[in-house]
Amino acid sequence: MVSLARQSGLTVKLGFAVLAAGAFTPAAHAQSFDFGVEATTDEVRRGLSWSDGEISASTEVYAGIAGLDASLRIAALRKSDRHANADVLADLGIGKDWSVSGFTLRTEAIGHVFGGADTRMNYGELGLGARYSIGPLQVGANAFYAPGQDAIGGDNLYLRANALAGIPAFPVSVSASVGYTTGDADNPLRAARLRPAGDYTDWKLGLEYNQFPFTVGLDYVGTDIDTSRASVSPFADLRHAGDRVVGRVRLSF
């Protein structure tokens, strides 16, 4: 797994360099701006609760122009054990989509900034993905790599495959995804933030109703993490790493 994380991290970095050099033709995008607020029964990322298993609220702003987009999402973390009692999280992202032979490739950089934490928790990661649409069905794959950082006790690689399908004549869609998390652990206590018991698999099945300006979703999420085992890391938060059903409501403007 160590070599996989390092090699995949290098692949992501090289992918960014190639794309930035203009090897592909940027997809045409009009200017756009979106703003929304959301309430959820649990802020879940990659099968893990980031809000201590409690209700969370968030707001998000997205702006795009000429194919380049920037986003800011702020979410309540409810003094999450996973993130050293952090109260709030800000995700800052910048990305670009590229059209290549019917596929849409995406490159992005994301910074995660934690407010109110007992110690420094901030870290960043790079993303590389591809998606393809066939009628109402869209399939995709992504890789997110966080280079070695003290806040996460090493590096972290997340691989994900996903599918999304709209139901014809209805504002309803269904989705499914499966992911795998691995990486190096220089500091096992810190590494348990993103990998509570080492490498693991997560999955999600979702149903979403979208009738602007409202979106209502229901997701079943889970992991193969053994939540019954004891952990010496204060960041593992194994209580909130198992299966659950998550509901969410979003209002867009």
LUMKOLDREN-454517 format. One record per residue (C-alpha): chain; x, y, z; residue in one letter; residue number from 1. Coordinates in steps of 0.5 Angstrom, whole numbers. Example, Ala and Ser with C-alpha at 12.3 -4.5 7.8 and 13.67 -1.06 7.14 Angstrom:
# LUMKOLDREN-454517
+---+-------+-------+-------+---+-----+
! c !    px !    py !    pz ! r !   k !
+---+-------+-------+-------+---+-----+
! A !    25 !    -9 !    16 ! A !   1 !
! A !    27 !    -2 !    14 ! S !   2 !
+---+-------+-------+-------+---+-----+
//
This chain:
# LUMKOLDREN-454517
+---+-------+-------+-------+---+-----+
! c !    px !    py !    pz ! r !   k !
+---+-------+-------+-------+---+-----+
! A !     0 !     0 !     0 ! M !   1 !
! A !     6 !     5 !     1 ! V !   2 !
! A !     8 !     4 !    -6 ! S !   3 !
! A !     1 !     5 !    -9 ! L !   4 !
! A !     0 !    11 !    -5 ! A !   5 !
! A !     7 !    14 !    -7 ! R !   6 !
! A !     6 !    12 !   -14 ! Q !   7 !
! A !    -1 !    15 !   -15 ! S !   8 !
! A !     1 !    21 !   -11 ! G !   9 !
! A !     6 !    22 !   -17 ! L !  10 !
! A !     1 !    20 !   -22 ! T !  11 !
! A !    -4 !    26 !   -20 ! V !  12 !
! A !     2 !    31 !   -19 ! K !  13 !
! A !     4 !    29 !   -26 ! L !  14 !
! A !    -3 !    29 !   -29 ! G !  15 !
! A !    -4 !    36 !   -26 ! F !  16 !
! A !     3 !    38 !   -30 ! A !  17 !
! A !     0 !    35 !   -36 ! V !  18 !
! A !    -7 !    39 !   -36 ! L !  19 !
! A !    -4 !    45 !   -34 ! A !  20 !
! A !     1 !    45 !   -40 ! A !  21 !
! A !    -5 !    45 !   -45 ! G !  22 !
! A !    -5 !    38 !   -47 ! A !  23 !
! A !   -12 !    38 !   -47 ! F !  24 !
! A !   -17 !    43 !   -50 ! T !  25 !
! A !   -21 !    46 !   -45 ! P !  26 !
! A !   -29 !    45 !   -45 ! A !  27 !
! A !   -33 !    51 !   -46 ! A !  28 !
! A !   -37 !    54 !   -40 ! H !  29 !
! A !   -41 !    60 !   -39 ! A !  30 !
! A !   -40 !    65 !   -33 ! Q !  31 !
! A !   -44 !    62 !   -27 ! S !  32 !
! A !   -45 !    63 !   -20 ! F !  33 !
! A !   -49 !    59 !   -15 ! D !  34 !
! A !   -50 !    60 !    -7 ! F !  35 !
! A !   -54 !    55 !    -3 ! G !  36 !
! A !   -55 !    53 !     5 ! V !  37 !
! A !   -56 !    46 !     7 ! E !  38 !
! A !   -58 !    42 !    13 ! A !  39 !
! A !   -56 !    35 !    14 ! T !  40 !
! A !   -57 !    29 !    20 ! T !  41 !
! A !   -49 !    28 !    20 ! D !  42 !
! A !   -44 !    31 !    16 ! E !  43 !
! A !   -41 !    25 !    13 ! V !  44 !
! A !   -34 !    25 !     8 ! R !  45 !
! A !   -32 !    18 !     5 ! R !  46 !
! A !   -36 !    14 !    10 ! G !  47 !
! A !   -34 !    18 !    16 ! L !  48 !
! A !   -38 !    23 !    21 ! S !  49 !
! A !   -34 !    29 !    21 ! W !  50 !
! A !   -39 !    32 !    26 ! S !  51 !
! A !   -39 !    28 !    31 ! D !  52 !
! A !   -45 !    24 !    29 ! G !  53 !
! A !   -49 !    30 !    30 ! E !  54 !
! A !   -54 !    35 !    26 ! I !  55 !
! A !   -50 !    40 !    22 ! S !  56 !
! A !   -51 !    46 !    17 ! A !  57 !
! A !   -47 !    48 !    12 ! S !  58 !
! A !   -47 !    54 !     6 ! T !  59 !
! A !   -43 !    54 !     0 ! E !  60 !
! A !   -42 !    59 !    -6 ! V !  61 !
! A !   -39 !    57 !   -13 ! Y !  62 !
! A !   -37 !    61 !   -18 ! A !  63 !
! A !   -35 !    59 !   -25 ! G !  64 !
! A !   -32 !    63 !   -31 ! I !  65 !
! A !   -28 !    61 !   -38 ! A !  66 !
! A !   -28 !    53 !   -35 ! G !  67 !
! A !   -25 !    55 !   -29 ! L !  68 !
! A !   -29 !    55 !   -22 ! D !  69 !
! A !   -28 !    57 !   -15 ! A !  70 !
! A !   -32 !    54 !    -9 ! S !  71 !
! A !   -32 !    56 !    -1 ! L !  72 !
! A !   -36 !    51 !     3 ! R !  73 !
! A !   -37 !    52 !    11 ! I !  74 !
! A !   -40 !    47 !    15 ! A !  75 !
! A !   -41 !    46 !    23 ! A !  76 !
! A !   -37 !    40 !    26 ! L !  77 !
! A !   -40 !    40 !    33 ! R !  78 !
! A !   -33 !    40 !    36 ! K !  79 !
! A !   -31 !    33 !    32 ! S !  80 !
! A !   -27 !    29 !    36 ! D !  81 !
! A !   -24 !    27 !    29 ! R !  82 !
! A !   -22 !    34 !    28 ! H !  83 !
! A !   -19 !    36 !    35 ! A !  84 !
! A !   -26 !    39 !    38 ! N !  85 !
! A !   -26 !    43 !    31 ! A !  86 !
! A !   -33 !    48 !    31 ! D !  87 !
! A !   -33 !    49 !    24 ! V !  88 !
! A !   -30 !    47 !    17 ! L !  89 !
! A !   -28 !    51 !    11 ! A !  90 !
! A !   -27 !    48 !     4 ! D !  91 !
! A !   -24 !    52 !    -1 ! L !  92 !
! A !   -23 !    49 !    -8 ! G !  93 !
! A !   -21 !    51 !   -15 ! I !  94 !
! A !   -22 !    47 !   -21 ! G !  95 !
! A !   -22 !    46 !   -28 ! K !  96 !
! A !   -26 !    41 !   -33 ! D !  97 !
! A !   -23 !    39 !   -39 ! W !  98 !
! A !   -27 !    36 !   -45 ! S !  99 !
! A !   -23 !    30 !   -48 ! V ! 100 !
! A !   -26 !    25 !   -53 ! S ! 101 !
! A !   -33 !    25 !   -50 ! G ! 102 !
! A !   -30 !    25 !   -43 ! F ! 103 !
! A !   -30 !    30 !   -38 ! T ! 104 !
! A !   -23 !    31 !   -34 ! L ! 105 !
! A !   -23 !    35 !   -28 ! R ! 106 !
! A !   -17 !    37 !   -24 ! T ! 107 !
! A !   -18 !    41 !   -17 ! E ! 108 !
! A !   -14 !    43 !   -11 ! A ! 109 !
! A !   -18 !    43 !    -4 ! I ! 110 !
! A !   -16 !    46 !     2 ! G ! 111 !
! A !   -19 !    44 !     9 ! H ! 112 !
! A !   -19 !    49 !    14 ! V ! 113 !
! A !   -21 !    48 !    21 ! F ! 114 !
! A !   -24 !    53 !    26 ! G ! 115 !
! A !   -24 !    52 !    34 ! G ! 116 !
! A !   -19 !    46 !    34 ! A ! 117 !
! A !   -15 !    44 !    40 ! D ! 118 !
! A !    -9 !    44 !    35 ! T ! 119 !
! A !    -7 !    45 !    28 ! R ! 120 !
! A !   -11 !    41 !    23 ! M ! 121 !
! A !   -11 !    44 !    17 ! N ! 122 !
! A !    -9 !    40 !    10 ! Y ! 123 !
! A !   -10 !    40 !     3 ! G ! 124 !
! A !   -11 !    35 !    -3 ! E ! 125 !
! A !   -11 !    35 !   -10 ! L ! 126 !
! A !   -16 !    31 !   -14 ! G ! 127 !
! A !   -16 !    28 !   -21 ! L ! 128 !
! A !   -22 !    25 !   -24 ! G ! 129 !
! A !   -26 !    23 !   -31 ! A ! 130 !
! A !   -34 !    22 !   -32 ! R ! 131 !
! A !   -38 !    20 !   -38 ! Y ! 132 !
! A !   -45 !    21 !   -40 ! S ! 133 !
! A !   -49 !    16 !   -43 ! I ! 134 !
! A !   -56 !    19 !   -44 ! G ! 135 !
! A !   -59 !    20 !   -37 ! P ! 136 !
! A !   -53 !    16 !   -34 ! L ! 137 !
! A !   -47 !    19 !   -32 ! Q ! 138 !
! A !   -41 !    14 !   -29 ! V ! 139 !
! A !   -34 !    17 !   -26 ! G ! 140 !
! A !   -28 !    16 !   -23 ! A ! 141 !
! A !   -24 !    20 !   -18 ! N ! 142 !
! A !   -17 !    20 !   -14 ! A ! 143 !
! A !   -16 !    25 !    -9 ! F ! 144 !
! A !    -9 !    25 !    -6 ! Y ! 145 !
! A !    -6 !    29 !     0 ! A ! 146 !
! A !     1 !    29 !     0 ! P ! 147 !
! A !     5 !    28 !     7 ! G ! 148 !
! A !     3 !    33 !    12 ! Q ! 149 !
! A !     3 !    33 !    20 ! D ! 150 !
! A !    -4 !    35 !    21 ! A ! 151 !
! A !    -6 !    28 !    18 ! I ! 152 !
! A !     0 !    24 !    20 ! G ! 153 !
! A !     3 !    22 !    13 ! G ! 154 !
! A !     0 !    22 !     6 ! D ! 155 !
! A !    -7 !    20 !     4 ! N ! 156 !
! A !   -10 !    17 !    -2 ! L ! 157 !
! A !   -17 !    16 !    -4 ! Y ! 158 !
! A !   -20 !    13 !   -10 ! L ! 159 !
! A !   -27 !    13 !   -12 ! R ! 160 !
! A !   -32 !    10 !   -17 ! A ! 161 !
! A !   -39 !    13 !   -18 ! N ! 162 !
! A !   -45 !    13 !   -22 ! A ! 163 !
! A !   -51 !    17 !   -22 ! L ! 164 !
! A !   -58 !    16 !   -26 ! A ! 165 !
! A !   -64 !    21 !   -27 ! G ! 166 !
! A !   -71 !    18 !   -27 ! I ! 167 !
! A !   -74 !    20 !   -34 ! P ! 168 !
! A !   -80 !    25 !   -33 ! A ! 169 !
! A !   -79 !    25 !   -26 ! F ! 170 !
! A !   -74 !    30 !   -22 ! P ! 171 !
! A !   -71 !    24 !   -18 ! V ! 172 !
! A !   -64 !    21 !   -19 ! S ! 173 !
! A !   -61 !    15 !   -16 ! V ! 174 !
! A !   -53 !    15 !   -14 ! S ! 175 !
! A !   -48 !     9 !   -12 ! A ! 176 !
! A !   -41 !    10 !   -10 ! S ! 177 !
! A !   -35 !     6 !    -7 ! V ! 178 !
! A !   -29 !     8 !    -5 ! G ! 179 !
! A !   -22 !     6 !    -2 ! Y ! 180 !
! A !   -17 !    10 !     3 ! T ! 181 !
! A !   -10 !     8 !     4 ! T ! 182 !
! A !    -3 !    12 !     5 ! G ! 183 !
! A !     3 !    12 !     9 ! D ! 184 !
! A !     3 !    13 !    17 ! A ! 185 !
! A !     9 !    17 !    19 ! D ! 186 !
! A !     5 !    19 !    26 ! N ! 187 !
! A !    -1 !    13 !    27 ! P ! 188 !
! A !    -5 !    18 !    32 ! L ! 189 !
! A !    -6 !    23 !    27 ! R ! 190 !
! A !    -7 !    18 !    21 ! A ! 191 !
! A !   -13 !    15 !    24 ! A ! 192 !
! A !   -16 !    22 !    23 ! R ! 193 !
! A !   -17 !    20 !    16 ! L ! 194 !
! A !   -16 !    12 !    17 ! R ! 195 !
! A !   -19 !    10 !    23 ! P ! 196 !
! A !   -16 !     3 !    23 ! A ! 197 !
! A !   -12 !     3 !    17 ! G ! 198 !
! A !   -14 !     2 !    10 ! D ! 199 !
! A !   -21 !     1 !     9 ! Y ! 200 !
! A !   -27 !     1 !     4 ! T ! 201 !
! A !   -33 !     6 !     4 ! D ! 202 !
! A !   -40 !     6 !     0 ! W ! 203 !
! A !   -46 !    10 !    -1 ! K ! 204 !
! A !   -53 !     9 !    -4 ! L ! 205 !
! A !   -57 !    15 !    -5 ! G ! 206 !
! A !   -64 !    18 !    -7 ! L ! 207 !
! A !   -65 !    25 !    -9 ! E ! 208 !
! A !   -71 !    29 !   -11 ! Y ! 209 !
! A !   -69 !    36 !   -14 ! N ! 210 !
! A !   -74 !    41 !   -15 ! Q ! 211 !
! A !   -71 !    48 !   -16 ! F ! 212 !
! A !   -70 !    51 !   -11 ! P ! 213 !
! A !   -70 !    45 !    -6 ! F ! 214 !
! A !   -66 !    39 !    -6 ! T ! 215 !
! A !   -68 !    33 !    -1 ! V ! 216 !
! A !   -63 !    27 !    -1 ! G ! 217 !
! A !   -63 !    21 !     3 ! L ! 218 !
! A !   -56 !    17 !     3 ! D ! 219 !
! A !   -54 !    10 !     6 ! Y ! 220 !
! A !   -47 !    10 !     8 ! V ! 221 !
! A !   -42 !     5 !    11 ! G ! 222 !
! A !   -35 !     3 !    11 ! T ! 223 !
! A !   -32 !    -4 !    13 ! D ! 224 !
! A !   -28 !    -1 !    19 ! I ! 225 !
! A !   -29 !    -6 !    25 ! D ! 226 !
! A !   -32 !     0 !    30 ! T ! 227 !
! A !   -32 !    -5 !    36 ! S ! 228 !
! A !   -24 !    -5 !    36 ! R ! 229 !
! A !   -21 !    -1 !    41 ! A ! 230 !
! A !   -17 !     5 !    39 ! S ! 231 !
! A !   -11 !     9 !    42 ! V ! 232 !
! A !   -12 !    15 !    38 ! S ! 233 !
! A !   -16 !    21 !    40 ! P ! 234 !
! A !   -18 !    22 !    33 ! F ! 235 !
! A !   -20 !    16 !    30 ! A ! 236 !
! A !   -27 !    17 !    33 ! D ! 237 !
! A !   -29 !     9 !    31 ! L ! 238 !
! A !   -36 !    11 !    34 ! R ! 239 !
! A !   -38 !    15 !    28 ! H ! 240 !
! A !   -35 !    10 !    23 ! A ! 241 !
! A !   -40 !     5 !    21 ! G ! 242 !
! A !   -46 !     4 !    17 ! D ! 243 !
! A !   -52 !    10 !    18 ! R ! 244 !
! A !   -57 !    13 !    14 ! V ! 245 !
! A !   -56 !    21 !    13 ! V ! 246 !
! A !   -62 !    25 !    11 ! G ! 247 !
! A !   -61 !    32 !     8 ! R ! 248 !
! A !   -65 !    38 !     5 ! V ! 249 !
! A !   -62 !    44 !     1 ! R ! 250 !
! A !   -64 !    51 !    -1 ! L ! 251 !
! A !   -61 !    54 !    -7 ! S ! 252 !
! A !   -61 !    61 !   -10 ! F ! 253 !
+---+-------+-------+-------+---+-----+
//
